[in-house]
């Protein structure tokens, strides 16, 4: 018998591959970031399989160079600053020279207090 979790993952995979579309301007932004040689990482509270599926579906795996920080893999997940701090360390960059593109205002509020 297939577990409920596996069925959910199968459904999510199908849904993402059929329905996920990039927000307007996404590829223009990623091109600008690449053209300027900026380091980057994805920071998310999504489970790793979900995050990797979405990033792959949108064609962003190479863009992020497989630098995916998962909140649950840190001591504290977002909105705590731990995942962002892990990304800064991974990329060897200063918070003073960092650009964040975030969908949640709450996450931006916490990052601005690091």
Gaussian input, Z-matrix of N, CA and C with variables (Angstrom, degrees):
# hf/3-21g

backbone

0 1
 N
 C     1     B1
 C     2     B2     1     A1
 N     3     B3     2     A2     1     D1
 C     4     B4     3     A3     2     D2
 C     5     B5     4     A4     3     D3
 N     6     B6     5     A5     4     D4
 C     7     B7     6     A6     5     D5
 C     8     B8     7     A7     6     D6
 N     9     B9     8     A8     7     D7
 C    10    B10     9     A9     8     D8
 C    11    B11    10    A10     9     D9
 N    12    B12    11    A11    10    D10
 C    13    B13    12    A12    11    D11
 C    14    B14    13    A13    12    D12
 N    15    B15    14    A14    13    D13
 C    16    B16    15    A15    14    D14
 C    17    B17    16    A16    15    D15
 N    18    B18    17    A17    16    D16
 C    19    B19    18    A18    17    D17
 C    20    B20    19    A19    18    D18
 N    21    B21    20    A20    19    D19
 C    22    B22    21    A21    20    D20
 C    23    B23    22    A22    21    D21
 N    24    B24    23    A23    22    D22
 C    25    B25    24    A24    23    D23
 C    26    B26    25    A25    24    D24
 N    27    B27    26    A26    25    D25
 C    28    B28    27    A27    26    D26
 C    29    B29    28    A28    27    D27
 N    30    B30    29    A29    28    D28
 C    31    B31    30    A30    29    D29
 C    32    B32    31    A31    30    D30
 N    33    B33    32    A32    31    D31
 C    34    B34    33    A33    32    D32
 C    35    B35    34    A34    33    D33
 N    36    B36    35    A35    34    D34
 C    37    B37    36    A36    35    D35
 C    38    B38    37    A37    36    D36
 N    39    B39    38    A38    37    D37
 C    40    B40    39    A39    38    D38
 C    41    B41    40    A40    39    D39
 N    42    B42    41    A41    40    D40
 C    43    B43    42    A42    41    D41
 C    44    B44    43    A43    42    D42
 N    45    B45    44    A44    43    D43
 C    46    B46    45    A45    44    D44
 C    47    B47    46    A46    45    D45
 N    48    B48    47    A47    46    D46
 C    49    B49    48    A48    47    D47
 C    50    B50    49    A49    48    D48
 N    51    B51    50    A50    49    D49
 C    52    B52    51    A51    50    D50
 C    53    B53    52    A52    51    D51
 N    54    B54    53    A53    52    D52
 C    55    B55    54    A54    53    D53
 C    56    B56    55    A55    54    D54
 N    57    B57    56    A56    55    D55
 C    58    B58    57    A57    56    D56
 C    59    B59    58    A58    57    D57
 N    60    B60    59    A59    58    D58
 C    61    B61    60    A60    59    D59
 C    62    B62    61    A61    60    D60
 N    63    B63    62    A62    61    D61
 C    64    B64    63    A63    62    D62
 C    65    B65    64    A64    63    D63
 N    66    B66    65    A65    64    D64
 C    67    B67    66    A66    65    D65
 C    68    B68    67    A67    66    D66
 N    69    B69    68    A68    67    D67
 C    70    B70    69    A69    68    D68
 C    71    B71    70    A70    69    D69
 N    72    B72    71    A71    70    D70
 C    73    B73    72    A72    71    D71
 C    74    B74    73    A73    72    D72
 N    75    B75    74    A74    73    D73
 C    76    B76    75    A75    74    D74
 C    77    B77    76    A76    75    D75
 N    78    B78    77    A77    76    D76
 C    79    B79    78    A78    77    D77
 C    80    B80    79    A79    78    D78
 N    81    B81    80    A80    79    D79
 C    82    B82    81    A81    80    D80
 C    83    B83    82    A82    81    D81
 N    84    B84    83    A83    82    D82
 C    85    B85    84    A84    83    D83
 C    86    B86    85    A85    84    D84
 N    87    B87    86    A86    85    D85
 C    88    B88    87    A87    86    D86
 C    89    B89    88    A88    87    D87
 N    90    B90    89    A89    88    D88
 C    91    B91    90    A90    89    D89
 C    92    B92    91    A91    90    D90
 N    93    B93    92    A92    91    D91
 C    94    B94    93    A93    92    D92
 C    95    B95    94    A94    93    D93
 N    96    B96    95    A95    94    D94
 C    97    B97    96    A96    95    D95
 C    98    B98    97    A97    96    D96
 N    99    B99    98    A98    97    D97
 C   100   B100    99    A99    98    D98
 C   101   B101   100   A100    99    D99
 N   102   B102   101   A101   100   D100
 C   103   B103   102   A102   101   D101
 C   104   B104   103   A103   102   D102
 N   105   B105   104   A104   103   D103
 C   106   B106   105   A105   104   D104
 C   107   B107   106   A106   105   D105
 N   108   B108   107   A107   106   D106
 C   109   B109   108   A108   107   D107
 C   110   B110   109   A109   108   D108
 N   111   B111   110   A110   109   D109
 C   112   B112   111   A111   110   D110
 C   113   B113   112   A112   111   D111
 N   114   B114   113   A113   112   D112
 C   115   B115   114   A114   113   D113
 C   116   B116   115   A115   114   D114
 N   117   B117   116   A116   115   D115
 C   118   B118   117   A117   116   D116
 C   119   B119   118   A118   117   D117
 N   120   B120   119   A119   118   D118
 C   121   B121   120   A120   119   D119
 C   122   B122   121   A121   120   D120
 N   123   B123   122   A122   121   D121
 C   124   B124   123   A123   122   D122
 C   125   B125   124   A124   123   D123
 N   126   B126   125   A125   124   D124
 C   127   B127   126   A126   125   D125
 C   128   B128   127   A127   126   D126
 N   129   B129   128   A128   127   D127
 C   130   B130   129   A129   128   D128
 C   131   B131   130   A130   129   D129
 N   132   B132   131   A131   130   D130
 C   133   B133   132   A132   131   D131
 C   134   B134   133   A133   132   D132
 N   135   B135   134   A134   133   D133
 C   136   B136   135   A135   134   D134
 C   137   B137   136   A136   135   D135
 N   138   B138   137   A137   136   D136
 C   139   B139   138   A138   137   D137
 C   140   B140   139   A139   138   D138
 N   141   B141   140   A140   139   D139
 C   142   B142   141   A141   140   D140
 C   143   B143   142   A142   141   D141
 N   144   B144   143   A143   142   D142
 C   145   B145   144   A144   143   D143
 C   146   B146   145   A145   144   D144
 N   147   B147   146   A146   145   D145
 C   148   B148   147   A147   146   D146
 C   149   B149   148   A148   147   D147
 N   150   B150   149   A149   148   D148
 C   151   B151   150   A150   149   D149
 C   152   B152   151   A151   150   D150
 N   153   B153   152   A152   151   D151
 C   154   B154   153   A153   152   D152
 C   155   B155   154   A154   153   D153
 N   156   B156   155   A155   154   D154
 C   157   B157   156   A156   155   D155
 C   158   B158   157   A157   156   D156
 N   159   B159   158   A158   157   D157
 C   160   B160   159   A159   158   D158
 C   161   B161   160   A160   159   D159
 N   162   B162   161   A161   160   D160
 C   163   B163   162   A162   161   D161
 C   164   B164   163   A163   162   D162
 N   165   B165   164   A164   163   D163
 C   166   B166   165   A165   164   D164
 C   167   B167   166   A166   165   D165
 N   168   B168   167   A167   166   D166
 C   169   B169   168   A168   167   D167
 C   170   B170   169   A169   168   D168
 N   171   B171   170   A170   169   D169
 C   172   B172   171   A171   170   D170
 C   173   B173   172   A172   171   D171
 N   174   B174   173   A173   172   D172
 C   175   B175   174   A174   173   D173
 C   176   B176   175   A175   174   D174
 N   177   B177   176   A176   175   D175
 C   178   B178   177   A177   176   D176
 C   179   B179   178   A178   177   D177
 N   180   B180   179   A179   178   D178
 C   181   B181   180   A180   179   D179
 C   182   B182   181   A181   180   D180
 N   183   B183   182   A182   181   D181
 C   184   B184   183   A183   182   D182
 C   185   B185   184   A184   183   D183
 N   186   B186   185   A185   184   D184
 C   187   B187   186   A186   185   D185
 C   188   B188   187   A187   186   D186
 N   189   B189   188   A188   187   D187
 C   190   B190   189   A189   188   D188
 C   191   B191   190   A190   189   D189
 N   192   B192   191   A191   190   D190
 C   193   B193   192   A192   191   D191
 C   194   B194   193   A193   192   D192
 N   195   B195   194   A194   193   D193
 C   196   B196   195   A195   194   D194
 C   197   B197   196   A196   195   D195
 N   198   B198   197   A197   196   D196
 C   199   B199   198   A198   197   D197
 C   200   B200   199   A199   198   D198
 N   201   B201   200   A200   199   D199
 C   202   B202   201   A201   200   D200
 C   203   B203   202   A202   201   D201
 N   204   B204   203   A203   202   D202
 C   205   B205   204   A204   203   D203
 C   206   B206   205   A205   204   D204
 N   207   B207   206   A206   205   D205
 C   208   B208   207   A207   206   D206
 C   209   B209   208   A208   207   D207
 N   210   B210   209   A209   208   D208
 C   211   B211   210   A210   209   D209
 C   212   B212   211   A211   210   D210
 N   213   B213   212   A212   211   D211
 C   214   B214   213   A213   212   D212
 C   215   B215   214   A214   213   D213
 N   216   B216   215   A215   214   D214
 C   217   B217   216   A216   215   D215
 C   218   B218   217   A217   216   D216
 N   219   B219   218   A218   217   D217
 C   220   B220   219   A219   218   D218
 C   221   B221   220   A220   219   D219
 N   222   B222   221   A221   220   D220
 C   223   B223   222   A222   221   D221
 C   224   B224   223   A223   222   D222
 N   225   B225   224   A224   223   D223
 C   226   B226   225   A225   224   D224
 C   227   B227   226   A226   225   D225
 N   228   B228   227   A227   226   D226
 C   229   B229   228   A228   227   D227
 C   230   B230   229   A229   228   D228
 N   231   B231   230   A230   229   D229
 C   232   B232   231   A231   230   D230
 C   233   B233   232   A232   231   D231
 N   234   B234   233   A233   232   D232
 C   235   B235   234   A234   233   D233
 C   236   B236   235   A235   234   D234
 N   237   B237   236   A236   235   D235
 C   238   B238   237   A237   236   D236
 C   239   B239   238   A238   237   D237
 N   240   B240   239   A239   238   D238
 C   241   B241   240   A240   239   D239
 C   242   B242   241   A241   240   D240
 N   243   B243   242   A242   241   D241
 C   244   B244   243   A243   242   D242
 C   245   B245   244   A244   243   D243
 N   246   B246   245   A245   244   D244
 C   247   B247   246   A246   245   D245
 C   248   B248   247   A247   246   D246
 N   249   B249   248   A248   247   D247
 C   250   B250   249   A249   248   D248
 C   251   B251   250   A250   249   D249
 N   252   B252   251   A251   250   D250
 C   253   B253   252   A252   251   D251
 C   254   B254   253   A253   252   D252
 N   255   B255   254   A254   253   D253
 C   256   B256   255   A255   254   D254
 C   257   B257   256   A256   255   D255
 N   258   B258   257   A257   256   D256
 C   259   B259   258   A258   257   D257
 C   260   B260   259   A259   258   D258
 N   261   B261   260   A260   259   D259
 C   262   B262   261   A261   260   D260
 C   263   B263   262   A262   261   D261
 N   264   B264   263   A263   262   D262
 C   265   B265   264   A264   263   D263
 C   266   B266   265   A265   264   D264
 N   267   B267   266   A266   265   D265
 C   268   B268   267   A267   266   D266
 C   269   B269   268   A268   267   D267
 N   270   B270   269   A269   268   D268
 C   271   B271   270   A270   269   D269
 C   272   B272   271   A271   270   D270
 N   273   B273   272   A272   271   D271
 C   274   B274   273   A273   272   D272
 C   275   B275   274   A274   273   D273
 N   276   B276   275   A275   274   D274
 C   277   B277   276   A276   275   D275
 C   278   B278   277   A277   276   D276
 N   279   B279   278   A278   277   D277
 C   280   B280   279   A279   278   D278
 C   281   B281   280   A280   279   D279
 N   282   B282   281   A281   280   D280
 C   283   B283   282   A282   281   D281
 C   284   B284   283   A283   282   D282
 N   285   B285   284   A284   283   D283
 C   286   B286   285   A285   284   D284
 C   287   B287   286   A286   285   D285
 N   288   B288   287   A287   286   D286
 C   289   B289   288   A288   287   D287
 C   290   B290   289   A289   288   D288
 N   291   B291   290   A290   289   D289
 C   292   B292   291   A291   290   D290
 C   293   B293   292   A292   291   D291
 N   294   B294   293   A293   292   D292
 C   295   B295   294   A294   293   D293
 C   296   B296   295   A295   294   D294
 N   297   B297   296   A296   295   D295
 C   298   B298   297   A297   296   D296
 C   299   B299   298   A298   297   D297
 N   300   B300   299   A299   298   D298
 C   301   B301   300   A300   299   D299
 C   302   B302   301   A301   300   D300
 N   303   B303   302   A302   301   D301
 C   304   B304   303   A303   302   D302
 C   305   B305   304   A304   303   D303
 N   306   B306   305   A305   304   D304
 C   307   B307   306   A306   305   D305
 C   308   B308   307   A307   306   D306
 N   309   B309   308   A308   307   D307
 C   310   B310   309   A309   308   D308
 C   311   B311   310   A310   309   D309
 N   312   B312   311   A311   310   D310
 C   313   B313   312   A312   311   D311
 C   314   B314   313   A313   312   D312
 N   315   B315   314   A314   313   D313
 C   316   B316   315   A315   314   D314
 C   317   B317   316   A316   315   D315
 N   318   B318   317   A317   316   D316
 C   319   B319   318   A318   317   D317
 C   320   B320   319   A319   318   D318
 N   321   B321   320   A320   319   D319
 C   322   B322   321   A321   320   D320
 C   323   B323   322   A322   321   D321
 N   324   B324   323   A323   322   D322
 C   325   B325   324   A324   323   D323
 C   326   B326   325   A325   324   D324
 N   327   B327   326   A326   325   D325
 C   328   B328   327   A327   326   D326
 C   329   B329   328   A328   327   D327
 N   330   B330   329   A329   328   D328
 C   331   B331   330   A330   329   D329
 C   332   B332   331   A331   330   D330
 N   333   B333   332   A332   331   D331
 C   334   B334   333   A333   332   D332
 C   335   B335   334   A334   333   D333
 N   336   B336   335   A335   334   D334
 C   337   B337   336   A336   335   D335
 C   338   B338   337   A337   336   D336
 N   339   B339   338   A338   337   D337
 C   340   B340   339   A339   338   D338
 C   341   B341   340   A340   339   D339

   B1=1.4511
   B2=1.5302
   B3=1.3322
   B4=1.4636
   B5=1.5250
   B6=1.3229
   B7=1.4640
   B8=1.5232
   B9=1.3121
   B10=1.4684
   B11=1.5329
   B12=1.3283
   B13=1.4607
   B14=1.5246
   B15=1.3184
   B16=1.4627
   B17=1.5244
   B18=1.3177
   B19=1.4690
   B20=1.5197
   B21=1.3321
   B22=1.4593
   B23=1.5274
   B24=1.3263
   B25=1.4613
   B26=1.5266
   B27=1.3133
   B28=1.4656
   B29=1.5263
   B30=1.3333
   B31=1.4686
   B32=1.5279
   B33=1.3371
   B34=1.4604
   B35=1.5200
   B36=1.3117
   B37=1.4531
   B38=1.5226
   B39=1.3114
   B40=1.4653
   B41=1.5236
   B42=1.3172
   B43=1.4608
   B44=1.5270
   B45=1.3202
   B46=1.4647
   B47=1.5185
   B48=1.3272
   B49=1.4643
   B50=1.5321
   B51=1.3330
   B52=1.4625
   B53=1.5233
   B54=1.3333
   B55=1.4650
   B56=1.5218
   B57=1.3314
   B58=1.4655
   B59=1.5216
   B60=1.3027
   B61=1.4609
   B62=1.5319
   B63=1.3127
   B64=1.4630
   B65=1.5271
   B66=1.3323
   B67=1.4575
   B68=1.5223
   B69=1.3062
   B70=1.4548
   B71=1.5293
   B72=1.3015
   B73=1.4558
   B74=1.5166
   B75=1.3306
   B76=1.4574
   B77=1.5249
   B78=1.3141
   B79=1.4605
   B80=1.5307
   B81=1.3041
   B82=1.4669
   B83=1.5329
   B84=1.3348
   B85=1.4663
   B86=1.5243
   B87=1.3351
   B88=1.4692
   B89=1.5263
   B90=1.3143
   B91=1.4622
   B92=1.5176
   B93=1.3218
   B94=1.4647
   B95=1.5267
   B96=1.3326
   B97=1.4668
   B98=1.5288
   B99=1.3197
   B100=1.4654
   B101=1.5246
   B102=1.3440
   B103=1.4642
   B104=1.5206
   B105=1.3221
   B106=1.4632
   B107=1.5319
   B108=1.3212
   B109=1.4575
   B110=1.5188
   B111=1.3176
   B112=1.4591
   B113=1.5269
   B114=1.3256
   B115=1.4686
   B116=1.5242
   B117=1.3433
   B118=1.4686
   B119=1.5148
   B120=1.3427
   B121=1.4627
   B122=1.5197
   B123=1.3086
   B124=1.4633
   B125=1.5252
   B126=1.3281
   B127=1.4617
   B128=1.5227
   B129=1.3316
   B130=1.4539
   B131=1.5194
   B132=1.3159
   B133=1.4641
   B134=1.5267
   B135=1.3075
   B136=1.4634
   B137=1.5263
   B138=1.3249
   B139=1.4692
   B140=1.5320
   B141=1.3277
   B142=1.4689
   B143=1.5339
   B144=1.3467
   B145=1.4767
   B146=1.5318
   B147=1.3200
   B148=1.4677
   B149=1.5286
   B150=1.3316
   B151=1.4604
   B152=1.5271
   B153=1.3189
   B154=1.4646
   B155=1.5185
   B156=1.3264
   B157=1.4655
   B158=1.5249
   B159=1.3130
   B160=1.4621
   B161=1.5303
   B162=1.3208
   B163=1.4698
   B164=1.5275
   B165=1.3174
   B166=1.4649
   B167=1.5259
   B168=1.3170
   B169=1.4639
   B170=1.5239
   B171=1.3332
   B172=1.4630
   B173=1.5290
   B174=1.3359
   B175=1.4612
   B176=1.5189
   B177=1.3404
   B178=1.4565
   B179=1.5306
   B180=1.3230
   B181=1.4641
   B182=1.5209
   B183=1.3137
   B184=1.4619
   B185=1.5247
   B186=1.3148
   B187=1.4673
   B188=1.5256
   B189=1.3213
   B190=1.4650
   B191=1.5253
   B192=1.3250
   B193=1.4674
   B194=1.5311
   B195=1.3249
   B196=1.4638
   B197=1.5337
   B198=1.3256
   B199=1.4643
   B200=1.5243
   B201=1.3178
   B202=1.4635
   B203=1.5235
   B204=1.3169
   B205=1.4554
   B206=1.5265
   B207=1.3241
   B208=1.4575
   B209=1.5292
   B210=1.3242
   B211=1.4569
   B212=1.5159
   B213=1.3299
   B214=1.4660
   B215=1.5297
   B216=1.3191
   B217=1.4587
   B218=1.5294
   B219=1.3307
   B220=1.4592
   B221=1.5278
   B222=1.3257
   B223=1.4658
   B224=1.5263
   B225=1.3275
   B226=1.4650
   B227=1.5211
   B228=1.3238
   B229=1.4679
   B230=1.5298
   B231=1.3474
   B232=1.4584
   B233=1.5322
   B234=1.2822
   B235=1.4538
   B236=1.5269
   B237=1.3271
   B238=1.4614
   B239=1.5237
   B240=1.3021
   B241=1.4665
   B242=1.5311
   B243=1.3296
   B244=1.4646
   B245=1.5304
   B246=1.3491
   B247=1.4710
   B248=1.5358
   B249=1.3318
   B250=1.4630
   B251=1.5238
   B252=1.3427
   B253=1.4566
   B254=1.5238
   B255=1.3328
   B256=1.4705
   B257=1.5264
   B258=1.3286
   B259=1.4669
   B260=1.5285
   B261=1.3216
   B262=1.4659
   B263=1.5237
   B264=1.3345
   B265=1.4674
   B266=1.5290
   B267=1.3288
   B268=1.4649
   B269=1.5256
   B270=1.3166
   B271=1.4597
   B272=1.5272
   B273=1.3377
   B274=1.4636
   B275=1.5290
   B276=1.3384
   B277=1.4678
   B278=1.5243
   B279=1.3121
   B280=1.4550
   B281=1.5122
   B282=1.3056
   B283=1.4642
   B284=1.5246
   B285=1.3183
   B286=1.4602
   B287=1.5287
   B288=1.3135
   B289=1.4607
   B290=1.5293
   B291=1.3281
   B292=1.4625
   B293=1.5192
   B294=1.3074
   B295=1.4645
   B296=1.5200
   B297=1.3301
   B298=1.4652
   B299=1.5194
   B300=1.3052
   B301=1.4601
   B302=1.5265
   B303=1.3055
   B304=1.4656
   B305=1.5151
   B306=1.3217
   B307=1.4581
   B308=1.5240
   B309=1.3093
   B310=1.4610
   B311=1.5166
   B312=1.3207
   B313=1.4496
   B314=1.5242
   B315=1.3340
   B316=1.4608
   B317=1.5240
   B318=1.3072
   B319=1.4609
   B320=1.5244
   B321=1.3270
   B322=1.4583
   B323=1.5139
   B324=1.3204
   B325=1.4548
   B326=1.5152
   B327=1.3158
   B328=1.4563
   B329=1.5292
   B330=1.3313
   B331=1.4647
   B332=1.5107
   B333=1.3152
   B334=1.4585
   B335=1.5202
   B336=1.3298
   B337=1.4656
   B338=1.5161
   B339=1.3287
   B340=1.4742
   B341=1.5204
   A1=109.05
   A2=116.73
   A3=122.07
   A4=108.51
   A5=115.54
   A6=119.60
   A7=110.98
   A8=114.30
   A9=121.76
   A10=110.32
   A11=117.63
   A12=122.32
   A13=111.02
   A14=116.92
   A15=120.54
   A16=110.85
   A17=117.14
   A18=120.29
   A19=111.03
   A20=117.09
   A21=120.68
   A22=111.40
   A23=116.64
   A24=120.45
   A25=111.48
   A26=116.63
   A27=120.84
   A28=110.02
   A29=116.49
   A30=121.05
   A31=110.29
   A32=117.09
   A33=121.03
   A34=110.35
   A35=117.53
   A36=121.64
   A37=110.55
   A38=116.38
   A39=120.87
   A40=110.86
   A41=117.22
   A42=122.16
   A43=110.98
   A44=116.89
   A45=120.52
   A46=110.37
   A47=117.32
   A48=120.20
   A49=112.01
   A50=117.78
   A51=121.22
   A52=112.89
   A53=117.91
   A54=120.54
   A55=115.81
   A56=118.74
   A57=120.11
   A58=110.44
   A59=115.90
   A60=121.96
   A61=107.89
   A62=116.38
   A63=118.66
   A64=111.04
   A65=115.40
   A66=118.67
   A67=108.48
   A68=116.32
   A69=121.74
   A70=109.52
   A71=116.34
   A72=122.16
   A73=115.18
   A74=117.96
   A75=120.43
   A76=111.86
   A77=117.17
   A78=119.71
   A79=111.89
   A80=117.12
   A81=120.68
   A82=109.10
   A83=116.40
   A84=121.11
   A85=110.89
   A86=117.69
   A87=119.43
   A88=110.68
   A89=117.73
   A90=120.52
   A91=110.14
   A92=117.53
   A93=121.69
   A94=110.39
   A95=116.54
   A96=121.27
   A97=110.25
   A98=116.95
   A99=120.96
   A100=111.47
   A101=116.78
   A102=121.01
   A103=112.12
   A104=116.80
   A105=121.49
   A106=112.40
   A107=117.01
   A108=121.27
   A109=114.60
   A110=116.80
   A111=120.29
   A112=110.97
   A113=115.91
   A114=121.25
   A115=107.88
   A116=115.68
   A117=117.86
   A118=111.76
   A119=112.51
   A120=121.45
   A121=107.42
   A122=115.85
   A123=121.47
   A124=107.06
   A125=116.68
   A126=122.62
   A127=106.49
   A128=116.39
   A129=120.03
   A130=111.72
   A131=115.37
   A132=120.60
   A133=111.44
   A134=117.08
   A135=120.02
   A136=109.45
   A137=117.43
   A138=118.81
   A139=109.36
   A140=117.40
   A141=121.78
   A142=113.05
   A143=119.88
   A144=117.79
   A145=112.46
   A146=117.51
   A147=120.83
   A148=110.58
   A149=116.45
   A150=120.60
   A151=110.61
   A152=116.49
   A153=120.08
   A154=111.36
   A155=117.14
   A156=120.93
   A157=110.69
   A158=117.39
   A159=120.86
   A160=110.92
   A161=117.03
   A162=120.66
   A163=110.29
   A164=116.76
   A165=121.02
   A166=111.21
   A167=116.61
   A168=121.20
   A169=111.45
   A170=116.47
   A171=120.26
   A172=112.27
   A173=116.35
   A174=120.31
   A175=113.47
   A176=117.19
   A177=120.81
   A178=114.34
   A179=118.05
   A180=120.03
   A181=110.96
   A182=117.73
   A183=120.70
   A184=111.26
   A185=117.46
   A186=121.02
   A187=110.50
   A188=116.81
   A189=120.38
   A190=112.75
   A191=118.23
   A192=121.89
   A193=111.46
   A194=116.63
   A195=122.81
   A196=112.53
   A197=117.72
   A198=122.12
   A199=108.63
   A200=115.64
   A201=121.46
   A202=107.95
   A203=116.08
   A204=122.51
   A205=107.25
   A206=116.32
   A207=122.83
   A208=108.42
   A209=116.16
   A210=120.80
   A211=114.21
   A212=116.95
   A213=120.41
   A214=112.98
   A215=117.05
   A216=120.97
   A217=111.36
   A218=116.27
   A219=122.81
   A220=108.36
   A221=115.90
   A222=119.71
   A223=110.53
   A224=116.73
   A225=122.39
   A226=108.19
   A227=116.12
   A228=121.10
   A229=110.31
   A230=115.58
   A231=119.80
   A232=107.96
   A233=119.63
   A234=126.36
   A235=115.11
   A236=119.33
   A237=120.53
   A238=108.72
   A239=118.76
   A240=120.93
   A241=114.69
   A242=118.85
   A243=121.52
   A244=114.41
   A245=119.64
   A246=118.45
   A247=112.57
   A248=116.40
   A249=119.39
   A250=110.81
   A251=116.58
   A252=120.24
   A253=110.91
   A254=116.47
   A255=120.35
   A256=110.40
   A257=116.54
   A258=120.46
   A259=110.68
   A260=117.43
   A261=120.70
   A262=110.87
   A263=115.63
   A264=120.33
   A265=110.19
   A266=116.96
   A267=121.29
   A268=111.35
   A269=116.09
   A270=121.16
   A271=113.12
   A272=115.69
   A273=121.43
   A274=111.25
   A275=114.62
   A276=121.31
   A277=109.67
   A278=115.19
   A279=122.81
   A280=110.29
   A281=116.37
   A282=120.11
   A283=110.72
   A284=116.78
   A285=121.16
   A286=112.40
   A287=116.99
   A288=121.44
   A289=110.35
   A290=115.18
   A291=120.87
   A292=110.82
   A293=114.89
   A294=123.23
   A295=107.17
   A296=116.69
   A297=120.32
   A298=108.73
   A299=115.06
   A300=121.85
   A301=105.48
   A302=117.13
   A303=121.78
   A304=109.80
   A305=115.94
   A306=120.01
   A307=112.39
   A308=117.33
   A309=120.68
   A310=111.15
   A311=117.52
   A312=122.45
   A313=110.86
   A314=116.90
   A315=120.71
   A316=111.01
   A317=118.06
   A318=120.94
   A319=110.91
   A320=117.51
   A321=120.69
   A322=111.11
   A323=116.72
   A324=121.08
   A325=110.69
   A326=117.67
   A327=120.35
   A328=110.78
   A329=118.94
   A330=120.42
   A331=110.31
   A332=118.18
   A333=120.38
   A334=111.98
   A335=117.66
   A336=121.61
   A337=113.45
   A338=118.43
   A339=120.73
   A340=108.47
   D1=132.70
   D2=-179.99
   D3=-78.57
   D4=132.15
   D5=-177.85
   D6=-70.64
   D7=160.46
   D8=179.08
   D9=-61.11
   D10=-38.94
   D11=179.93
   D12=-62.38
   D13=-43.88
   D14=179.67
   D15=-65.07
   D16=-40.74
   D17=176.87
   D18=-62.18
   D19=-40.80
   D20=177.66
   D21=-62.81
   D22=-41.50
   D23=178.99
   D24=-65.55
   D25=-40.04
   D26=177.08
   D27=-62.80
   D28=-44.83
   D29=179.14
   D30=-63.27
   D31=-45.65
   D32=-179.76
   D33=-61.43
   D34=-43.59
   D35=179.65
   D36=-58.25
   D37=-48.09
   D38=-179.99
   D39=-64.05
   D40=-44.95
   D41=-178.65
   D42=-61.66
   D43=-46.84
   D44=-179.27
   D45=-63.06
   D46=-46.77
   D47=-177.46
   D48=-65.11
   D49=-29.58
   D50=-179.20
   D51=-88.50
   D52=-32.89
   D53=-168.51
   D54=-115.32
   D55=-18.89
   D56=-175.20
   D57=-69.09
   D58=126.96
   D59=176.13
   D60=-132.42
   D61=144.68
   D62=179.84
   D63=-70.63
   D64=149.36
   D65=175.34
   D66=-69.40
   D67=153.55
   D68=-178.64
   D69=-57.16
   D70=129.90
   D71=177.49
   D72=90.61
   D73=-2.87
   D74=-176.95
   D75=-58.67
   D76=-50.22
   D77=-175.49
   D78=-72.86
   D79=-26.63
   D80=173.45
   D81=-66.00
   D82=-42.30
   D83=178.15
   D84=-66.18
   D85=-45.27
   D86=-178.46
   D87=-64.57
   D88=-36.12
   D89=177.49
   D90=-64.45
   D91=-43.62
   D92=178.61
   D93=-60.23
   D94=-45.37
   D95=179.01
   D96=-60.64
   D97=-46.51
   D98=179.03
   D99=-63.77
   D100=-44.26
   D101=-179.39
   D102=-60.62
   D103=-28.83
   D104=-179.40
   D105=-95.84
   D106=3.34
   D107=175.04
   D108=64.76
   D109=29.88
   D110=-178.03
   D111=-78.91
   D112=142.00
   D113=175.48
   D114=-75.18
   D115=152.59
   D116=-178.62
   D117=-154.77
   D118=156.13
   D119=176.85
   D120=-151.07
   D121=152.21
   D122=173.10
   D123=-96.42
   D124=130.98
   D125=178.65
   D126=-121.35
   D127=120.41
   D128=-174.57
   D129=-148.98
   D130=157.19
   D131=172.53
   D132=-96.64
   D133=-0.18
   D134=177.32
   D135=-65.78
   D136=148.53
   D137=173.45
   D138=-58.89
   D139=146.56
   D140=-176.05
   D141=-50.68
   D142=-46.39
   D143=-179.64
   D144=-60.07
   D145=-38.51
   D146=179.47
   D147=-67.85
   D148=-44.73
   D149=-179.55
   D150=-62.23
   D151=-46.73
   D152=-179.40
   D153=-64.30
   D154=-37.25
   D155=177.60
   D156=-62.98
   D157=-48.20
   D158=-178.31
   D159=-65.60
   D160=-44.66
   D161=179.96
   D162=-62.74
   D163=-42.66
   D164=179.04
   D165=-65.72
   D166=-45.48
   D167=-178.80
   D168=-59.93
   D169=-36.85
   D170=179.90
   D171=-84.20
   D172=1.19
   D173=177.69
   D174=73.68
   D175=30.82
   D176=-175.42
   D177=-109.07
   D178=7.79
   D179=-178.33
   D180=-59.34
   D181=-49.69
   D182=179.38
   D183=-68.11
   D184=-33.49
   D185=178.79
   D186=-58.00
   D187=-44.23
   D188=-178.96
   D189=-87.62
   D190=0.67
   D191=179.26
   D192=51.07
   D193=34.09
   D194=-179.92
   D195=63.32
   D196=17.27
   D197=176.49
   D198=-87.11
   D199=86.74
   D200=-178.96
   D201=-118.59
   D202=118.48
   D203=179.17
   D204=-102.92
   D205=122.67
   D206=-178.89
   D207=-104.71
   D208=127.63
   D209=-177.26
   D210=-53.67
   D211=-43.42
   D212=-178.39
   D213=-68.19
   D214=-13.17
   D215=178.17
   D216=-91.95
   D217=3.83
   D218=177.15
   D219=-109.47
   D220=167.39
   D221=179.23
   D222=-58.11
   D223=-40.94
   D224=176.35
   D225=-136.04
   D226=135.49
   D227=179.80
   D228=-81.33
   D229=169.94
   D230=173.25
   D231=-58.27
   D232=144.36
   D233=16.69
   D234=-86.51
   D235=3.38
   D236=173.25
   D237=-60.60
   D238=154.24
   D239=-176.19
   D240=-77.08
   D241=-6.66
   D242=-173.96
   D243=-51.59
   D244=-48.06
   D245=-179.75
   D246=-63.03
   D247=-37.44
   D248=177.59
   D249=-66.26
   D250=-41.80
   D251=178.93
   D252=-63.17
   D253=-37.49
   D254=176.96
   D255=-63.32
   D256=-40.74
   D257=178.66
   D258=-65.01
   D259=-42.62
   D260=178.16
   D261=-59.33
   D262=-42.88
   D263=179.79
   D264=-66.57
   D265=-45.51
   D266=179.73
   D267=-57.68
   D268=-41.75
   D269=-177.25
   D270=-86.59
   D271=-8.57
   D272=-178.07
   D273=55.72
   D274=53.83
   D275=179.69
   D276=-129.61
   D277=160.01
   D278=178.27
   D279=-91.17
   D280=146.78
   D281=176.46
   D282=-63.65
   D283=-22.82
   D284=-179.83
   D285=-74.49
   D286=-12.91
   D287=179.98
   D288=-125.09
   D289=43.56
   D290=-174.09
   D291=-123.96
   D292=138.04
   D293=175.42
   D294=-113.57
   D295=130.73
   D296=179.59
   D297=-120.85
   D298=132.19
   D299=173.06
   D300=-109.65
   D301=110.82
   D302=-171.46
   D303=-129.47
   D304=147.15
   D305=178.94
   D306=-94.90
   D307=-15.92
   D308=-178.82
   D309=-111.63
   D310=121.64
   D311=178.09
   D312=-57.86
   D313=-35.94
   D314=-179.65
   D315=-59.87
   D316=-40.46
   D317=179.38
   D318=-65.88
   D319=-39.95
   D320=177.91
   D321=-63.82
   D322=-38.22
   D323=178.40
   D324=-60.93
   D325=-46.21
   D326=179.91
   D327=-67.48
   D328=-39.92
   D329=-178.89
   D330=-64.75
   D331=-36.59
   D332=-178.28
   D333=-67.76
   D334=-14.65
   D335=179.24
   D336=-97.50
   D337=7.99
   D338=179.81
   D339=-72.54

